[in-house]
Amino acid sequence: MGFVEQLWNRGEVPYCDGLYRADGSSRELHVDGPGAYHPDAGSPIPFRIGEPFDVAEVVAEYGTCEMDVWFESPLPDGSGWVLGGGGGMGNIGHLARLDGDRSLRWVAFMESSNPFLGVRYEGSRAVFTNDWRNLLTLDLADPALR
């Protein structure tokens, strides 16, 4: 079992914006999320996957964060699940994709996205809604998110 999977099984994620895979690989995430009184509340959330980085170094420098799961939803094709929620001080959000046996495929930690409350599906796209009605759309067929 890899380091990311061990953290996941303890209910934790690295405390740094990133896309963390069960195999231990990770990529930077660049996510801007409007806060509570931001005039863009109700708008799309930008989401960009960046360069790889070392998970162990991130955890050594920033630590971990406990996650609160606020929703989980089966994928329409029956191949697994997505879930999401928040953690920490209310500005943190996370999303995860699980396989059919509920094992972790990946988890995304976003310090400024706010917690995610639910998802709807549009073909291969999953549209997540945070607590300020902002939308984050991910194409689950994208190789980075498979």
C-alpha positions in Angstrom: 0.0 0.0 0.0 1.4 3.4 -1.0 1.8 6.5 1.1 -1.2 8.3 -0.3 -3.4 5.3 0.2 -2.2 5.0 3.8 -3.2 8.6 4.4 -6.5 8.1 2.7 -7.3 5.0 4.9 -6.7 7.2 7.9 -9.0 9.9 6.6 -6.2 12.3 5.7 -4.8 14.0 2.7 -1.6 16.0 2.2 -2.1 19.7 3.1 -1.1 21.1 -0.3 -3.1 21.7 -3.4 -2.5 18.6 -5.4 -3.9 15.6 -7.3 -2.7 12.6 -5.4 -2.9 9.1 -6.9 -3.1 5.8 -5.0 0.2 4.7 -6.7 1.9 7.6 -4.8 2.3 10.0 -7.8 1.1 13.5 -7.5 0.7 16.6 -9.6 0.3 20.3 -8.6 -3.2 21.7 -8.8 -4.0 25.3 -9.5 -7.5 26.1 -8.3 -9.0 29.5 -7.6 -12.1 29.5 -5.6 -14.2 32.5 -4.8 -14.8 33.0 -1.1 -18.0 33.6 0.8 -18.5 37.3 -0.2 -16.7 37.2 -3.5 -18.7 38.9 -6.3 -18.2 35.8 -8.5 -20.0 33.4 -6.2 -22.0 31.0 -8.3 -19.3 31.0 -11.1 -17.1 28.2 -12.6 -14.0 27.3 -10.6 -10.8 27.2 -12.6 -8.9 23.9 -12.3 -5.5 23.3 -13.9 -3.2 20.3 -13.4 0.4 21.2 -13.1 3.8 19.5 -12.7 4.6 16.4 -10.7 6.0 16.7 -7.2 7.1 14.5 -4.3 4.3 13.7 -1.8 6.7 12.9 1.0 8.3 16.3 0.8 5.0 18.0 0.8 3.8 16.1 3.9 7.1 16.8 5.6 6.7 20.5 4.9 3.0 21.1 5.2 1.6 18.1 7.1 -1.8 16.6 6.5 -5.5 17.5 6.8 -8.4 15.4 8.0 -11.2 15.2 5.5 -14.9 15.4 6.1 -16.9 13.5 3.4 -20.1 15.4 2.6 -21.3 13.3 -0.4 -20.6 10.2 -2.3 -22.1 9.2 -5.6 -21.9 6.2 -7.9 -20.5 6.8 -11.4 -23.3 6.4 -14.0 -21.3 3.7 -15.8 -21.0 1.6 -12.6 -17.2 1.7 -12.6 -16.8 3.3 -9.2 -17.6 6.3 -7.1 -16.8 10.0 -6.6 -17.0 11.7 -3.3 -16.2 15.1 -1.9 -16.4 17.4 1.0 -14.2 19.7 3.0 -11.9 20.0 6.0 -10.1 22.4 8.1 -11.3 26.0 8.4 -14.1 26.0 5.8 -12.1 27.1 2.8 -10.8 23.6 2.0 -12.4 21.2 -0.5 -11.5 17.8 -1.7 -12.8 15.3 -4.3 -11.9 11.7 -4.8 -12.5 9.0 -7.3 -12.8 5.4 -6.1 -12.8 2.1 -8.1 -15.8 -0.3 -8.0 -14.3 -2.0 -4.9 -14.1 1.4 -3.3 -10.3 1.5 -3.4 -8.8 5.0 -4.0 -7.9 5.9 -7.5 -7.1 9.6 -6.8 -7.9 12.4 -4.4 -7.7 16.2 -5.1 -7.0 18.6 -2.3 -7.8 22.3 -2.8 -7.1 24.8 -0.1 -9.3 27.6 -1.6 -12.1 25.8 -3.3 -14.5 25.6 -0.3 -16.2 22.3 0.5 -18.0 20.3 -2.2 -21.6 19.4 -1.5 -22.6 17.3 -4.6 -22.2 16.2 -8.2 -24.2 15.8 -11.3 -23.1 14.0 -14.5 -23.1 15.1 -18.1 -21.7 12.2 -20.1 -18.1 11.7 -19.0 -18.1 15.1 -17.2 -18.7 15.4 -13.5 -20.0 18.8 -12.4 -19.3 19.4 -8.7 -20.9 22.2 -6.6 -19.3 23.8 -3.6 -21.0 25.4 -0.7 -21.2 28.8 -2.5 -22.8 27.2 -5.6 -19.6 27.5 -7.6 -19.1 24.8 -10.2 -16.0 22.7 -10.9 -16.3 20.6 -14.1 -14.0 17.6 -14.6 -13.9 15.3 -17.5 -13.4 11.9 -15.9 -12.3 10.5 -19.3 -9.2 12.8 -19.1 -6.2 10.5 -18.7 -5.0 12.5 -15.7 -8.3 11.8 -13.9 -8.8 8.1 -15.0 
